[in-house]
């Protein structure tokens, strides 16, 4: 397990989590008349905090892509899921609301689950044989399911 991959993945999760919260916070103050309207996007673009959230999310995606390029998906993806921990921490800080027993239980379960997954999986590098037919089959099935849903 590379320290660089670990730092990249956790940094990506932090950026994603903070970006989600900033965007949601600004959008929650938008007028209800703009709900599901293109006008909402025009209003949000004028708010620096919302643009900051977009910037953080783009940064998180780039860091996540770099981490995936340098490390194993079985290590990076669980770490990216920890963006929820960062989002919860910032959201709690902004709202000044106590987390409560359920919130703490959720935090512990998420952190413990990610840790257990990484320890049990023991991700290691290796060369995978890429079969183009298999990739297109998987893509086709996923697009088909998305269209069906």
Secondary structure, 3 states (H helix, E strand, C coil): CCHHHHHHHHHHHHHHHHHHHHHHHHHHCCCHHHCCCHHHHHHHHCCHHHHHHHHHHHHHHHHHHHHHHHCCHHHHHHHHCCHHHHHHHHHHHHHCCCCHHHHHHHHHHHHHHHHHHHHHHCCCCCCCCCCHHHHHHHHHHHHHHHHHC
